[in-house]
Amino acid sequence: MYQYDNYDQAMVDQRVAQYRDQTRRFLAGELTEEQFRPLRLMNGLYVQIHAPMLRVAIPYGLMSSKQIRKIADISRRYDKGYVHFTTRQNFQLNWPKLETVPDILAELASVEMHAIQSSGNCIRNTTSDQLAGISASEIEDPRPWCEIIRQWSTFHPEFAYLPRKFKIAVIGSNEDRAATRLHDIGLHIVKNDKGEIGFEVFVGGGLGRTPMIGQEIRPFLEKKDLLSYLEAILRVYNQLGRRDHKYKARIKITVKETGIEPFRELVEAEWQDIRVQLELDSKEIDRVKKYFTEPDYDVTAGNDKSFASKLLEDVAFATWIKQNVVDHKIAGYKAVYISLKSPTAPPGDVSAEQLELIADLADGFSLGEVRSTHNQNLLLSDVKQADLYALWGKLKASNLATANMNTLTDIICCPGLDFCGLANATSIPLAKAINERFDDLDYLYDLGDIKIKLSGCMNGCAHQSVGHIGILGVDKKGEEWYQFTLGGSSEKNAALGERLGRAIPKQEVVNTVSNLVDVFVEQRLDQELFLDTVHRVGVAPFKDRVYANN
């Protein structure tokens, strides 16, 4: 993974010192709340219902065991002993005291972490596929390109005050595990007819109040032109973006109002003016790629025979392997998902004690590395299959081996009214209630891949617009109601879900999920997936069942 050089460390340390002074002046009454607000947002600090919330960047989801231990230590000393992982590979502290945030940022800087540009109207943390570098189907590792974008975008003076926040995601495989078409810019590494590797570029994706799927703006972009083309898109957006209206300021609205063809023409014209001076040379690309060389894998790992015997001996272990473990490009290795969706904990939350265990397991079993995912889980990327049984035992003992990846209870859920000042409705208690209703794992496995995404407000932090089952909390005269959508997807064939009908009262949400599942079971063909069934039969049968008695 990328290691800070002297420039990186100096930049982060200087920002900590700057923010410490800004906080001191605010607490002393020398800065007003209005003056302090943009300064704290530039450092990832929000004000929520009960306490400030600090969002910390995890560039393209990569963390070392040292960083994990530091996160655990910070959560114990400055918070309430846990952290929350988000859908954009970041983590959040929900209970820090405002006056201690400079100390937290200093602690983070000591392990090459920061909260810079994790909020505000700027280019946010660049995200990627959690299987980057280890997937056999990958055309090329996207992480070096994420790092190049990170270095280009951090403190970019022209884009520090964009019309609204701006998000970029990069993938290197045909499978989209990074929801790229829901980003302001999505980059797919592709190979053209000549065998050259470059980027397919999508623009104008986004969720929130007006969800949209990104549109292709360029089918093939040469590697050397990556930064110049990104810069051209940002410049056009900076000029045209609706600064007069907060909810119309995202690039998705700019693209829609302008039209993709006129927008493309504006970008191409801008690009031609700056293309030469911003060209990436091979020396710079190679410099960054050196940080992402392949680890020293054990070439004998594929000779192991114990793994196969353990699969036959232990049914629970075999089930966990089927649900939570995926193939690796190196024979004898696997990638292991650590579920943060135990029925006993809020989705995405992990305690300090669990983090310390995960750091130990990363050192003992996965070359010292941990990755965060877009589904609010974690991943150990390089585990020998001979070690999987021992690893499973340690995860199970700490409530981290729930075998529910891609099942109905692998719910993406925002904090909702329990924490967020923007929320209209609760989320976490409903996720817990759904977990309790669907507690039969064998039944869950029979149902197959069903992605529930549950948000407590229109900002859509849990991506409910693209859930197989999307649930959105709304306020109706002080009461919590929930709107359902069906058939959405954030993957390769990204699509927005279709509205089921009128909103459902809070007390009927779990029953509604049950009704939707019952209709699916009745309508599916053979082992058809939920999404395929919805697309085949449409929303009508589901709607009829849900509203049958109303």
MARTI-144988 format. One record per residue (C-alpha): residue number from 1; residue in three letters; z, x, y. Coordinates in Angstrom, 1 decimal. Layout:
R  seq  type      pz      px      py
R  NUM   ALA       Z       X       Y
...
This chain:
R  seq  type      pz      px      py
R    1   MET     0.0     0.0     0.0
R    2   TYR    -0.5     1.0     3.6
R    3   GLN     2.1     3.4     5.0
R    4   TYR     2.9     3.6     8.7
R    5   ASP     1.8     6.7    10.6
R    6   ASN     3.5     8.1    13.7
R    7   TYR     1.5     5.8    15.9
R    8   ASP     2.5     2.7    13.9
R    9   GLN     6.2     3.6    13.8
R   10   ALA     6.3     4.4    17.5
R   11   MET     4.6     1.2    18.4
R   12   VAL     7.0    -0.9    16.4
R   13   ASP    10.1     1.0    17.6
R   14   GLN     9.0     0.6    21.3
R   15   ARG     8.5    -3.1    20.8
R   16   VAL    12.1    -3.4    19.4
R   17   ALA    13.5    -1.6    22.4
R   18   GLN    11.4    -3.7    24.8
R   19   TYR    12.6    -7.0    23.2
R   20   ARG    16.2    -5.8    23.1
R   21   ASP    16.1    -5.5    26.9
R   22   GLN    14.3    -8.8    27.3
R   23   THR    17.1   -10.5    25.2
R   24   ARG    19.8    -8.8    27.2
R   25   ARG    18.3   -10.0    30.4
R   26   PHE    17.9   -13.5    29.2
R   27   LEU    21.6   -13.7    28.0
R   28   ALA    22.7   -12.2    31.3
R   29   GLY    20.8   -15.0    33.2
R   30   GLU    18.2   -12.6    34.6
R   31   LEU    15.4   -14.4    32.8
R   32   THR    15.0   -18.2    32.7
R   33   GLU    14.2   -20.1    29.5
R   34   GLU    10.7   -20.6    30.7
R   35   GLN    10.3   -16.8    31.3
R   36   PHE    11.9   -15.9    28.0
R   37   ARG    10.0   -18.3    25.8
R   38   PRO     6.7   -16.5    25.6
R   39   LEU     8.5   -13.2    25.1
R   40   ARG    10.5   -14.4    22.1
R   41   LEU     7.4   -16.1    20.6
R   42   MET     5.5   -12.8    20.8
R   43   ASN     8.3   -11.5    18.5
R   44   GLY     8.2   -14.4    16.0
R   45   LEU    11.3   -16.2    17.3
R   46   TYR    11.3   -20.0    17.4
R   47   VAL    14.1   -22.4    18.4
R   48   GLN    14.7   -25.0    15.7
R   49   ILE    17.2   -27.9    15.2
R   50   HIS    20.2   -25.9    14.2
R   51   ALA    19.4   -22.3    15.1
R   52   PRO    16.6   -19.9    16.0
R   53   MET    14.0   -19.2    13.3
R   54   LEU    12.5   -15.7    12.9
R   55   ARG     9.2   -15.4    11.2
R   56   VAL     8.4   -11.9     9.9
R   57   ALA     4.9   -10.7     9.1
R   58   ILE     3.9    -9.5     5.6
R   59   PRO     0.4    -8.0     6.1
R   60   TYR    -1.8    -9.5     3.3
R   61   GLY     1.4   -10.3     1.3
R   62   LEU     2.3    -6.8     0.2
R   63   MET     5.9    -5.6     0.0
R   64   SER     7.6    -2.6    -1.5
R   65   SER    10.9    -2.8    -3.4
R   66   LYS    12.5    -0.9    -0.5
R   67   GLN    11.4    -3.7     1.9
R   68   ILE    12.6    -6.4    -0.4
R   69   ARG    16.1    -4.8    -0.5
R   70   LYS    16.1    -4.6     3.2
R   71   ILE    15.1    -8.3     3.5
R   72   ALA    18.0    -9.2     1.1
R   73   ASP    20.5    -7.1     3.2
R   74   ILE    19.3    -8.7     6.5
R   75   SER    19.6   -12.2     5.1
R   76   ARG    23.1   -11.5     3.9
R   77   ARG    24.4    -9.8     7.1
R   78   TYR    22.5   -11.8     9.8
R   79   ASP    21.7   -15.1     8.1
R   80   LYS    23.0   -17.3     5.3
R   81   GLY    22.0   -15.2     2.4
R   82   TYR    18.5   -16.4     1.7
R   83   VAL    15.0   -16.4     3.1
R   84   HIS    12.0   -18.8     3.0
R   85   PHE     8.5   -17.7     2.0
R   86   THR     5.6   -19.5     3.8
R   87   THR     2.1   -20.5     2.9
R   88   ARG     0.7   -17.6     5.0
R   89   GLN     2.5   -14.9     3.0
R   90   ASN     5.2   -14.4     5.7
R   91   PHE     8.9   -15.0     5.3
R   92   GLN    11.4   -16.7     7.6
R   93   LEU    15.0   -16.5     8.5
R   94   ASN    16.4   -19.9     9.4
R   95   TRP    19.8   -19.1    10.8
R   96   PRO    19.8   -15.9    12.9
R   97   LYS    21.8   -15.7    16.1
R   98   LEU    19.6   -15.1    19.1
R   99   GLU    21.7   -12.2    20.2
R  100   THR    21.3   -10.4    16.8
R  101   VAL    17.5   -10.7    16.6
R  102   PRO    16.9    -7.3    18.3
R  103   ASP    19.2    -5.7    15.6
R  104   ILE    17.2    -7.5    12.9
R  105   LEU    14.0    -6.3    14.3
R  106   ALA    15.3    -2.7    14.4
R  107   GLU    16.4    -3.0    10.7
R  108   LEU    12.9    -4.3     9.8
R  109   ALA    11.3    -1.4    11.7
R  110   SER    13.2     1.1     9.6
R  111   VAL    11.2    -0.1     6.5
R  112   GLU     7.8    -0.6     8.3
R  113   MET     8.1    -4.3     9.0
R  114   HIS     8.0    -6.4    12.1
R  115   ALA     7.6    -9.9    13.6
R  116   ILE     4.9    -8.9    16.2
R  117   GLN     2.3   -11.6    16.6
R  118   SER     3.8   -13.9    14.0
R  119   SER     3.8   -16.5    16.7
R  120   GLY     2.1   -17.3    20.0
R  121   ASN    -1.5   -17.7    21.0
R  122   CYS    -2.8   -14.6    19.4
R  123   ILE    -4.3   -13.2    16.2
R  124   ARG    -1.7   -13.8    13.5
R  125   ASN    -0.9   -12.1    10.2
R  126   THR    -4.2   -11.5     8.3
R  127   THR    -3.8   -12.9     4.8
R  128   SER    -5.6   -12.3     1.4
R  129   ASP    -5.7   -13.0    -2.3
R  130   GLN    -2.4   -12.2    -4.1
R  131   LEU    -4.5   -10.8    -6.9
R  132   ALA    -6.4    -8.4    -4.6
R  133   GLY    -7.1    -5.1    -6.3
R  134   ILE    -6.2    -6.3    -9.8
R  135   SER    -8.6    -9.2   -10.5
R  136   ALA   -11.4    -8.4   -13.0
R  137   SER   -13.8   -10.7   -11.1
R  138   GLU   -13.3    -9.0    -7.8
R  139   ILE   -16.4    -7.6    -6.0
R  140   GLU   -14.2    -5.3    -3.9
R  141   ASP   -10.6    -5.0    -2.9
R  142   PRO   -10.2    -7.0     0.3
R  143   ARG    -6.9    -5.3     1.4
R  144   PRO    -8.4    -2.3     3.2
R  145   TRP   -10.4    -4.7     5.3
R  146   CYS    -7.3    -6.7     6.0
R  147   GLU    -5.6    -3.5     7.2
R  148   ILE    -8.6    -2.6     9.4
R  149   ILE    -8.4    -6.1    11.0
R  150   ARG    -4.6    -5.7    11.4
R  151   GLN    -5.0    -2.4    13.3
R  152   TRP    -7.8    -3.8    15.4
R  153   SER    -6.0    -7.1    16.3
R  154   THR    -2.5    -5.9    16.9
R  155   PHE    -1.9    -5.8    20.7
R  156   HIS    -5.6    -6.3    21.3
R  157   PRO    -5.4    -6.8    25.1
R  158   GLU    -8.3    -9.2    25.3
R  159   PHE    -6.9   -11.6    22.7
R  160   ALA    -3.2   -11.6    23.6
R  161   TYR    -3.5   -14.9    25.3
R  162   LEU    -6.0   -17.0    23.4
R  163   PRO    -6.3   -20.7    23.9
R  164   ARG    -4.3   -21.2    20.7
R  165   LYS    -3.1   -19.3    17.6
R  166   PHE    -5.8   -17.6    15.5
R  167   LYS    -5.8   -17.0    11.8
R  168   ILE    -8.0   -14.8     9.6
R  169   ALA    -8.1   -14.6     5.8
R  170   VAL   -10.2   -12.2     3.5
R  171   ILE   -11.0   -12.5    -0.2
R  172   GLY   -12.9   -10.3    -2.6
R  173   SER   -13.5   -12.7    -5.5
R  174   ASN   -15.5   -15.8    -6.0
R  175   GLU   -12.3   -17.6    -6.6
R  176   ASP   -10.6   -18.6    -3.3
R  177   ARG    -6.8   -18.0    -3.7
R  178   ALA    -6.3   -17.5     0.1
R  179   ALA    -7.5   -20.9     1.5
R  180   THR   -10.1   -19.0     3.5
R  181   ARG   -12.0   -22.1     4.7
R  182   LEU    -8.9   -23.5     6.2
R  183   HIS    -8.6   -20.5     8.6
R  184   ASP   -10.1   -19.9    12.0
R  185   ILE   -12.2   -17.2    10.4
R  186   GLY   -12.6   -16.8     6.6
R  187   LEU   -14.3   -13.7     5.2
R  188   HIS   -15.7   -13.6     1.7
R  189   ILE   -16.8   -10.2     0.3
R  190   VAL   -20.2   -10.9    -1.3
R  191   LYS   -23.1    -8.9    -2.7
R  192   ASN   -26.6    -9.7    -1.4
R  193   ASP   -30.0    -9.7    -3.2
R  194   LYS   -30.3    -5.9    -2.6
R  195   GLY   -27.0    -5.2    -4.2
R  196   GLU   -25.3    -4.4    -0.9
R  197   ILE   -21.7    -5.5    -0.3
R  198   GLY   -20.8    -7.2     2.9
R  199   PHE   -19.2   -10.4     4.2
R  200   GLU   -20.0   -14.1     4.2
R  201   VAL   -18.4   -15.4     7.4
R  202   PHE   -16.9   -18.9     7.9
R  203   VAL   -15.6   -20.2    11.2
R  204   GLY   -13.7   -23.2    12.5
R  205   GLY   -11.4   -24.1     9.7
R  206   GLY    -7.9   -25.4    10.3
R  207   LEU    -5.3   -28.0     9.4
R  208   GLY    -2.8   -29.8    11.6
R  209   ARG    -3.5   -32.9    13.6
R  210   THR    -7.3   -32.5    13.2
R  211   PRO    -8.0   -30.9     9.8
R  212   MET   -11.4   -29.3     9.3
R  213   ILE   -13.1   -27.2     6.7
R  214   GLY   -14.6   -23.9     8.0
R  215   GLN   -18.4   -23.7     8.3
R  216   GLU   -20.6   -20.8     7.4
R  217   ILE   -21.7   -18.9    10.5
R  218   ARG   -23.3   -15.9     8.8
R  219   PRO   -24.3   -15.6     5.1
R  220   PHE   -24.2   -11.8     5.1
R  221   LEU   -22.6    -9.3     7.5
R  222   GLU   -22.8    -5.6     6.9
R  223   LYS   -19.4    -3.8     6.6
R  224   LYS   -20.0    -1.6     9.6
R  225   ASP   -20.4    -4.7    11.8
R  226   LEU   -17.1    -6.4    10.8
R  227   LEU   -15.1    -5.7    13.9
R  228   SER   -17.9    -6.2    16.3
R  229   TYR   -18.7    -9.6    14.8
R  230   LEU   -15.1   -10.7    14.8
R  231   GLU   -14.8    -9.6    18.4
R  232   ALA   -17.9   -11.6    19.3
R  233   ILE   -16.4   -14.8    17.8
R  234   LEU   -13.1   -14.2    19.6
R  235   ARG   -14.9   -13.7    22.9
R  236   VAL   -16.9   -16.9    22.7
R  237   TYR   -13.8   -18.8    21.6
R  238   ASN   -11.8   -17.2    24.4
R  239   GLN   -14.3   -18.4    27.0
R  240   LEU   -15.0   -21.9    25.6
R  241   GLY   -11.6   -22.8    24.1
R  242   ARG    -9.9   -26.0    25.5
R  243   ARG    -7.0   -24.5    27.4
R  244   ASP    -6.5   -27.9    29.1
R  245   HIS    -5.4   -29.6    26.0
R  246   LYS    -2.9   -28.1    23.4
R  247   TYR    -4.2   -30.2    20.5
R  248   LYS    -7.9   -29.5    21.3
R  249   ALA    -7.5   -25.8    21.9
R  250   ARG    -8.1   -24.4    18.3
R  251   ILE   -11.5   -22.9    17.5
R  252   LYS   -12.2   -25.7    15.1
R  253   ILE   -12.4   -28.1    18.0
R  254   THR   -14.6   -25.6    20.0
R  255   VAL   -17.0   -25.3    17.0
R  256   LYS   -17.1   -29.1    16.5
R  257   GLU   -17.7   -29.9    20.2
R  258   THR   -20.2   -27.1    20.6
R  259   GLY   -21.9   -27.6    17.3
R  260   ILE   -22.2   -24.8    14.7
R  261   GLU   -25.8   -23.9    15.6
R  262   PRO   -25.2   -23.5    19.3
R  263   PHE   -21.9   -21.7    18.6
R  264   ARG   -23.7   -19.3    16.2
R  265   GLU   -26.3   -18.6    18.9
R  266   LEU   -23.6   -17.7    21.5
R  267   VAL   -21.8   -15.5    19.0
R  268   GLU   -25.0   -13.7    18.0
R  269   ALA   -25.9   -13.1    21.6
R  270   GLU   -22.4   -11.7    22.4
R  271   TRP   -22.6    -9.6    19.2
R  272   GLN   -25.8    -7.9    20.2
R  273   ASP   -24.2    -6.7    23.4
R  274   ILE   -21.2    -5.1    21.7
R  275   ARG   -22.5    -4.3    18.2
R  276   VAL   -23.2    -0.6    18.7
R  277   GLN   -20.0     0.5    20.5
R  278   LEU   -17.7    -1.3    18.0
R  279   GLU   -19.5    -0.1    14.8
R  280   LEU   -17.2     0.9    11.9
R  281   ASP   -18.2     4.3    10.6
R  282   SER   -17.7     5.4     7.0
R  283   LYS   -15.0     7.9     7.9
R  284   GLU   -12.8     5.2     9.3
R  285   ILE   -13.4     2.9     6.4
R  286   ASP   -12.6     5.7     3.9
R  287   ARG    -9.4     6.6     5.9
R  288   VAL    -8.0     3.1     5.4
R  289   LYS    -9.2     2.8     1.8
R  290   LYS    -7.3     5.9     0.8
R  291   TYR    -4.1     3.9     1.2
R  292   PHE    -5.3     1.5    -1.5
R  293   THR    -6.2     3.8    -4.3
R  294   GLU    -5.6     2.6    -7.9
R  295   PRO    -2.1     3.4    -9.3
R  296   ASP    -1.7     5.8   -12.2
R  297   TYR    -1.9     3.2   -15.0
R  298   ASP    -0.9     3.9   -18.5
R  299   VAL    -4.1     4.2   -20.5
R  300   THR    -2.2     3.5   -23.7
R  301   ALA    -0.7     0.2   -22.6
R  302   GLY    -3.5    -1.8   -24.4
R  303   ASN    -2.3    -0.4   -27.7
R  304   ASP     0.9    -2.4   -27.7
R  305   LYS     1.3    -4.9   -30.6
R  306   SER     4.8    -6.2   -29.8
R  307   PHE     3.6    -8.7   -27.2
R  308   ALA     1.6   -10.7   -29.7
R  309   SER     4.5   -10.9   -32.1
R  310   LYS     6.9   -12.1   -29.3
R  311   LEU     4.4   -14.9   -28.5
R  312   LEU     4.6   -16.1   -32.1
R  313   GLU     8.4   -15.7   -32.3
R  314   ASP     9.5   -17.4   -29.1
R  315   VAL     7.9   -20.7   -28.0
R  316   ALA     9.7   -20.7   -24.5
R  317   PHE     8.4   -17.2   -23.8
R  318   ALA     4.8   -18.2   -24.9
R  319   THR     5.0   -21.2   -22.6
R  320   TRP     6.1   -19.0   -19.6
R  321   ILE     3.2   -16.6   -20.4
R  322   LYS     0.7   -19.4   -20.4
R  323   GLN     1.9   -20.9   -17.1
R  324   ASN     3.1   -17.9   -15.0
R  325   VAL     1.2   -14.9   -16.2
R  326   VAL    -2.4   -14.1   -15.5
R  327   ASP    -4.9   -11.4   -16.7
R  328   HIS    -5.2    -8.0   -15.1
R  329   LYS    -8.3    -5.9   -14.8
R  330   ILE    -6.6    -3.1   -16.7
R  331   ALA    -6.2    -3.5   -20.5
R  332   GLY    -2.5    -3.9   -21.5
R  333   TYR    -1.3    -5.1   -18.1
R  334   LYS    -0.6    -8.5   -16.6
R  335   ALA     0.3   -10.1   -13.3
R  336   VAL     3.4   -12.2   -13.3
R  337   TYR     4.2   -15.1   -10.9
R  338   ILE     7.8   -15.5   -10.0
R  339   SER     8.4   -19.2    -9.4
R  340   LEU    10.3   -20.0    -6.2
R  341   LYS    10.1   -23.7    -7.3
R  342   SER    13.2   -24.1    -9.4
R  343   PRO    14.4   -27.8    -9.4
R  344   THR    17.7   -26.5    -8.0
R  345   ALA    16.4   -24.8    -4.9
R  346   PRO    14.2   -25.8    -1.9
R  347   PRO    10.5   -24.7    -2.5
R  348   GLY     9.9   -21.2    -1.2
R  349   ASP    13.6   -20.2    -0.8
R  350   VAL    15.1   -17.2    -2.5
R  351   SER    18.6   -15.8    -2.3
R  352   ALA    19.7   -12.3    -1.3
R  353   GLU    20.9   -11.7    -4.9
R  354   GLN    17.6   -12.9    -6.3
R  355   LEU    15.7   -10.6    -3.9
R  356   GLU    17.8    -7.6    -5.0
R  357   LEU    17.0    -8.4    -8.6
R  358   ILE    13.3    -8.8    -7.8
R  359   ALA    13.3    -5.3    -6.1
R  360   ASP    14.9    -3.8    -9.3
R  361   LEU    12.4    -5.6   -11.5
R  362   ALA     9.5    -4.3    -9.3
R  363   ASP    10.8    -0.8    -9.7
R  364   GLY    11.4    -1.1   -13.4
R  365   PHE     8.3    -3.1   -14.4
R  366   SER     5.7    -3.3   -11.6
R  367   LEU     5.2     0.1    -9.8
R  368   GLY     7.6    -0.9    -7.0
R  369   GLU     5.5    -3.6    -5.5
R  370   VAL     6.0    -7.3    -4.8
R  371   ARG     3.4    -9.8    -3.4
R  372   SER     3.9   -13.1    -1.6
R  373   THR     1.4   -15.9    -2.4
R  374   HIS    -0.1   -18.9    -0.5
R  375   ASN     1.8   -21.2    -2.8
R  376   GLN     5.3   -20.0    -1.7
R  377   ASN     5.9   -17.9    -4.8
R  378   LEU     6.0   -14.2    -5.5
R  379   LEU     4.0   -11.9    -7.8
R  380   LEU     4.7    -8.7    -9.7
R  381   SER     1.2    -7.3    -9.9
R  382   ASP     1.2    -4.5   -12.5
R  383   VAL     3.4    -5.3   -15.5
R  384   LYS     2.7    -3.8   -19.0
R  385   GLN     2.4    -6.5   -21.5
R  386   ALA     4.9    -4.7   -23.7
R  387   ASP     7.5    -5.2   -21.0
R  388   LEU     6.9    -8.9   -20.4
R  389   TYR     9.6   -10.2   -22.8
R  390   ALA    12.3    -8.1   -21.2
R  391   LEU    11.1    -9.1   -17.8
R  392   TRP    11.1   -12.7   -18.7
R  393   GLY    14.7   -12.5   -19.9
R  394   LYS    15.9   -11.0   -16.7
R  395   LEU    14.0   -13.6   -14.6
R  396   LYS    15.3   -16.4   -16.7
R  397   ALA    18.9   -15.3   -16.2
R  398   SER    18.5   -15.5   -12.4
R  399   ASN    16.7   -18.9   -12.3
R  400   LEU    13.4   -17.2   -11.5
R  401   ALA    11.4   -18.1   -14.6
R  402   THR    10.6   -21.8   -14.1
R  403   ALA     7.4   -22.1   -16.0
R  404   ASN     5.6   -24.4   -13.6
R  405   MET     2.8   -22.6   -11.8
R  406   ASN     0.0   -25.1   -10.9
R  407   THR     1.9   -28.0   -12.2
R  408   LEU     3.0   -31.1   -10.3
R  409   THR     6.4   -29.5    -9.5
R  410   ASP     4.9   -26.4    -8.0
R  411   ILE     5.2   -28.2    -4.7
R  412   ILE     4.3   -26.7    -1.4
R  413   CYS     6.8   -28.0     1.0
R  414   CYS     7.7   -27.4     4.7
R  415   PRO    11.3   -27.3     5.9
R  416   GLY    10.9   -30.7     7.5
R  417   LEU    13.8   -32.4     9.4
R  418   ASP    16.4   -30.2     7.7
R  419   PHE    15.4   -27.3     9.9
R  420   CYS    12.2   -27.8    12.0
R  421   GLY    12.4   -29.2    15.6
R  422   LEU     8.9   -30.4    15.3
R  423   ALA     9.3   -32.5    12.2
R  424   ASN     9.2   -36.3    12.1
R  425   ALA    10.5   -36.7     8.5
R  426   THR    12.3   -34.9     5.7
R  427   SER    10.5   -32.9     3.1
R  428   ILE    12.9   -30.9     1.0
R  429   PRO    14.9   -33.8    -0.4
R  430   LEU    11.7   -35.5    -1.5
R  431   ALA    10.5   -32.4    -3.2
R  432   LYS    13.8   -32.3    -5.1
R  433   ALA    13.5   -36.0    -6.1
R  434   ILE    10.0   -35.5    -7.4
R  435   ASN    11.2   -32.5    -9.4
R  436   GLU    13.9   -34.7   -10.9
R  437   ARG    11.5   -37.5   -11.8
R  438   PHE     9.1   -35.1   -13.5
R  439   ASP    11.6   -33.0   -15.4
R  440   ASP     9.7   -33.1   -18.8
R  441   LEU     7.8   -29.8   -18.9
R  442   ASP     5.7   -30.8   -21.9
R  443   TYR     4.5   -33.8   -19.9
R  444   LEU     3.8   -31.6   -16.9
R  445   TYR     1.7   -29.3   -19.0
R  446   ASP    -0.3   -32.2   -20.4
R  447   LEU    -1.0   -33.4   -16.9
R  448   GLY    -2.5   -30.0   -16.0
R  449   ASP    -3.2   -28.7   -12.5
R  450   ILE    -1.9   -31.1    -9.9
R  451   LYS    -1.1   -29.7    -6.5
R  452   ILE     1.3   -31.7    -4.3
R  453   LYS     1.6   -30.6    -0.7
R  454   LEU     4.3   -32.2     1.4
R  455   SER     4.6   -31.9     5.2
R  456   GLY     7.2   -33.4     7.6
R  457   CYS     4.8   -33.6    10.6
R  458   MET     1.2   -33.5    11.7
R  459   ASN     1.3   -29.7    12.2
R  460   GLY     0.7   -29.6     8.4
R  461   CYS     2.5   -26.3     7.6
R  462   ALA     2.4   -27.3     3.9
R  463   HIS    -1.3   -28.0     4.0
R  464   GLN    -1.0   -31.7     2.9
R  465   SER    -4.6   -32.4     4.1
R  466   VAL    -6.0   -30.4     1.2
R  467   GLY    -3.5   -31.3    -1.5
R  468   HIS    -4.6   -32.9    -4.7
R  469   ILE    -1.9   -35.3    -3.6
R  470   GLY    -1.1   -34.8     0.1
R  471   ILE     2.1   -36.4     1.6
R  472   LEU     2.6   -36.5     5.3
R  473   GLY     5.8   -37.6     7.0
R  474   VAL     5.5   -39.8    10.1
R  475   ASP     8.1   -41.5    12.3
R  476   LYS     7.9   -45.3    12.8
R  477   LYS    10.5   -46.5    15.3
R  478   GLY    13.1   -44.1    14.0
R  479   GLU    12.3   -44.6    10.3
R  480   GLU    10.6   -42.1     8.0
R  481   TRP     7.4   -43.2     6.4
R  482   TYR     4.8   -41.2     4.5
R  483   GLN     1.0   -41.2     4.4
R  484   PHE    -0.7   -40.2     1.1
R  485   THR    -4.1   -38.6     0.7
R  486   LEU    -5.9   -37.8    -2.6
R  487   GLY    -8.6   -35.3    -3.7
R  488   GLY    -8.1   -32.5    -1.3
R  489   SER    -8.6   -28.8    -2.2
R  490   SER    -8.0   -25.4    -0.5
R  491   GLU   -10.0   -23.5    -3.2
R  492   LYS   -13.7   -22.6    -3.6
R  493   ASN   -15.0   -26.1    -3.0
R  494   ALA   -12.5   -26.8    -0.2
R  495   ALA   -12.3   -30.4     0.8
R  496   LEU   -10.0   -32.7     2.8
R  497   GLY    -8.1   -35.4     1.0
R  498   GLU    -9.1   -39.1     1.4
R  499   ARG    -6.5   -41.4     2.9
R  500   LEU    -4.9   -43.7     0.3
R  501   GLY    -3.9   -46.5     2.6
R  502   ARG    -1.1   -47.5     4.9
R  503   ALA     2.1   -45.4     5.0
R  504   ILE     4.8   -45.7     2.3
R  505   PRO     8.5   -46.1     3.1
R  506   LYS    10.6   -43.1     2.2
R  507   GLN    12.4   -44.8    -0.6
R  508   GLU     9.1   -45.5    -2.4
R  509   VAL     7.6   -42.0    -2.2
R  510   VAL     8.7   -40.8    -5.6
R  511   ASN     7.6   -44.1    -7.2
R  512   THR     4.2   -43.7    -5.5
R  513   VAL     3.8   -40.3    -7.0
R  514   SER     4.6   -41.8   -10.4
R  515   ASN     2.1   -44.6    -9.9
R  516   LEU    -0.6   -42.1    -8.9
R  517   VAL     0.1   -40.0   -12.1
R  518   ASP     0.0   -43.1   -14.3
R  519   VAL    -3.4   -44.1   -13.0
R  520   PHE    -4.6   -40.6   -13.6
R  521   VAL    -3.4   -40.6   -17.2
R  522   GLU    -5.1   -44.0   -17.7
R  523   GLN    -8.4   -42.9   -16.1
R  524   ARG    -8.9   -39.3   -17.2
R  525   LEU   -11.4   -38.3   -19.9
R  526   ASP   -10.2   -36.0   -22.6
R  527   GLN    -8.4   -33.1   -20.8
R  528   GLU   -10.0   -33.8   -17.4
R  529   LEU    -8.1   -32.4   -14.4
R  530   PHE    -6.6   -34.6   -11.8
R  531   LEU    -9.0   -33.5    -9.1
R  532   ASP   -12.0   -34.2   -11.3
R  533   THR   -10.7   -37.6   -12.2
R  534   VAL   -10.2   -38.5    -8.5
R  535   HIS   -13.7   -37.3    -7.6
R  536   ARG   -15.2   -39.3   -10.5
R  537   VAL   -13.4   -42.7   -10.1
R  538   GLY   -12.7   -42.5    -6.4
R  539   VAL    -9.5   -43.5    -4.6
R  540   ALA    -9.8   -47.3    -5.2
R  541   PRO    -8.0   -47.4    -8.6
R  542   PHE    -5.1   -45.4    -7.3
R  543   LYS    -4.9   -47.5    -4.1
R  544   ASP    -4.9   -50.8    -6.1
R  545   ARG    -2.0   -49.6    -8.2
R  546   VAL     0.1   -48.3    -5.3
R  547   TYR    -0.3   -51.5    -3.2
R  548   ALA    -0.5   -54.0    -6.0
R  549   ASN     2.7   -55.8    -5.0
R  550   ASN     2.1   -55.7    -1.2
